[in-house]
Amino acid sequence: MSKSKESSGSLRSMFAAVVIPVAFVVAFIIYAYVLGDPSHFQGNDPEKNPNDTMGIIHKGGIIVPILIGMLILVITFAIERMLTISKAKGSGNVEVFVKKIRGMMTSGDFNGAVTECDRQKGSIANVVRSGLSKYKEMENEHGLDKERKILAIQKDIEEATQLELPMLEKNLVIISTIASIATLMGLLGTVLGMIRAFKALAAAGAPDAIALSTGISEALINTAFGIGTSAIAIILYNYFTSKIDGLTYGIDEAGFSIVNTFAAKYKENN
């Protein structure tokens, strides 16, 4: 199982390494050829004032494609995390699965619990199956006392959990990072836009309210884009974190049931 997890983790690292540069390449293409299409500007000239929203966004400057790239990354990794967590949950409801395992362990239906793990699949089922295997091994182990057997089962469950959790949390740090810096990047774009607007106003030699308001609106596009991207990233990060916490709780509950059942059975037999 360890080799399988290492291979899976390597694939996810490669996925992130490929997706990040591709996302920014796609973002610059969108910025240059979609938002920067001449039809979005007066007289079909990108150097003139925009005549629609896409043209205004394009006028936001070089920070705009960076923010678009961040938004693409958030959406891409959100889909990837959704698929991974869905697979980790298994084929059935996690709470129902844990209740079934607890009931089977209480009634002594060891084989039924293993069969249920095979049917459920996913991270929780993998951890429970590992704990059940150790449970069976400790039942046939006569060279250890009760406490050492229980510790052996607990250790096996903890090791299995540590193999599963990194898979669930992988790439969440990217969403978290974007949630933190997207707003700052938006503000940077706005500051650069304001500098550009006032510089153009100063070069004109005379106050031009229309030019100034246009420049400010273009600059503020960056702030709006950055805040929007950050908000989406924060919501998705919290959503996935809560889902992972639920899976972790299910793993802990199932492992606790296995250990308690073994301790109770060992006490009865002695």
BELZIUR-V414938 format. One record per backbone hydrogen bond with DSSP energy under -0.5 kcal/mol. NH is the residue of the N-H (numbers start at 1). CO is the residue of the C=O. E is the energy in kcal/mol with one decimal. If there is no record, write none. Layout:
BEGIN
{{NH	CO	E} {NH	CO	E}}
END
This chain:
BEGIN
{{5	1	-2.2} {6	2	-2.4} {7	3	-2.4} {8	4	-2.3} {9	5	-2.7} {10	6	-2.1} {11	7	-2.0} {12	8	-1.9} {13	9	-1.9} {14	10	-2.3} {15	11	-2.2} {16	12	-2.1} {17	13	-2.3} {18	14	-1.8} {19	15	-2.8} {20	16	-2.1} {21	17	-0.6} {22	18	-1.7} {23	19	-2.8} {24	20	-1.5} {25	21	-2.1} {26	22	-2.7} {27	23	-2.1} {28	24	-2.2} {29	25	-1.9} {30	26	-2.5} {31	27	-2.5} {32	28	-2.6} {33	29	-2.9} {34	29	-0.6} {34	30	-1.6} {35	30	-2.8} {36	31	-0.6} {37	34	-0.9} {40	37	-2.2} {41	38	-2.0} {42	49	-2.6} {44	41	-2.0} {45	42	-1.2} {46	44	-0.5} {48	45	-2.2} {51	40	-2.5} {52	40	-0.7} {56	52	-1.9} {57	53	-2.6} {58	54	-2.3} {59	55	-1.8} {60	57	-1.5} {61	58	-1.4} {64	61	-1.4} {66	62	-0.7} {67	63	-2.2} {68	64	-2.5} {69	65	-2.4} {70	66	-2.0} {71	67	-2.2} {72	68	-2.4} {73	69	-2.2} {74	70	-2.5} {75	71	-2.3} {76	72	-2.7} {77	73	-2.9} {78	74	-1.8} {79	75	-2.1} {80	76	-2.2} {81	77	-2.6} {82	78	-2.3} {83	79	-2.2} {84	80	-2.1} {85	81	-3.0} {86	82	-2.0} {87	83	-2.1} {88	84	-2.3} {89	85	-2.0} {90	86	-0.9} {91	120	-2.9} {97	93	-2.2} {98	94	-2.6} {99	95	-2.2} {100	96	-2.2} {101	97	-2.5} {102	98	-2.4} {103	99	-2.4} {104	100	-2.8} {105	101	-2.7} {106	102	-2.2} {107	103	-2.0} {108	104	-0.6} {108	105	-0.5} {109	104	-2.6} {110	108	-1.8} {113	109	-1.6} {114	110	-2.0} {115	111	-2.3} {116	112	-2.1} {117	113	-1.8} {118	114	-2.1} {119	115	-1.8} {120	116	-2.4} {121	117	-2.7} {123	88	-1.4} {124	88	-0.9} {125	121	-0.6} {126	122	-2.0} {127	123	-2.2} {128	124	-2.7} {129	125	-2.7} {130	126	-2.0} {131	127	-2.4} {132	128	-2.7} {133	129	-2.2} {134	130	-2.0} {135	131	-2.3} {136	132	-2.5} {137	133	-2.0} {138	134	-2.7} {139	135	-1.7} {140	136	-1.1} {141	138	-0.7} {142	140	-0.6} {149	145	-2.0} {150	146	-2.4} {151	147	-2.4} {152	148	-2.2} {153	149	-2.1} {154	150	-2.6} {155	151	-2.7} {156	152	-2.1} {157	153	-2.3} {158	154	-2.4} {159	155	-2.5} {160	156	-2.3} {161	157	-2.3} {162	158	-2.3} {163	159	-1.2} {164	160	-1.2} {165	161	-2.7} {166	162	-0.7} {167	164	-0.6} {168	164	-1.2} {169	165	-2.1} {170	166	-1.2} {172	169	-1.7} {174	171	-0.6} {175	171	-1.2} {176	172	-2.6} {177	173	-2.4} {178	174	-2.3} {179	175	-2.2} {180	176	-1.3} {181	177	-2.2} {182	178	-2.4} {185	181	-2.7} {186	182	-2.3} {187	183	-2.4} {188	184	-2.3} {189	185	-2.4} {190	186	-2.0} {191	187	-2.5} {192	188	-2.5} {193	189	-2.3} {194	190	-2.6} {195	191	-2.4} {196	192	-2.2} {197	193	-2.5} {198	194	-2.7} {199	195	-2.1} {200	196	-2.2} {201	197	-2.0} {202	198	-2.4} {203	199	-2.0} {204	200	-1.3} {205	201	-0.8} {205	202	-0.5} {212	208	-2.5} {213	209	-2.6} {214	210	-2.2} {215	211	-2.3} {216	212	-2.4} {217	213	-2.3} {218	214	-2.1} {219	215	-2.0} {220	216	-2.4} {221	217	-0.8} {222	218	-0.5} {222	219	-1.1} {223	219	-0.6} {224	220	-2.4} {225	221	-2.6} {226	222	-2.8} {227	223	-2.8} {228	224	-2.3} {229	225	-2.4} {230	226	-2.5} {231	227	-2.6} {232	228	-2.1} {233	229	-2.3} {234	230	-2.5} {235	231	-2.3} {236	232	-2.4} {237	233	-2.6} {238	234	-2.5} {239	235	-2.1} {240	236	-2.7} {241	237	-2.4} {242	238	-2.1} {243	239	-1.8} {244	240	-2.4} {245	241	-2.4} {246	242	-1.9} {247	243	-1.9} {248	244	-2.7} {249	245	-2.4} {250	246	-1.9} {251	247	-2.3} {252	248	-2.6} {253	249	-2.6} {254	250	-2.4} {255	251	-2.6} {256	252	-2.5} {257	253	-1.8} {258	254	-1.9} {259	255	-2.3} {260	256	-2.5} {261	257	-2.4} {262	258	-2.2} {263	259	-2.4} {264	260	-2.6} {265	261	-2.5} {266	262	-2.6} {267	263	-1.8} {268	264	-1.9} {269	265	-2.1} {270	266	-0.6} {270	267	-0.6}}
END
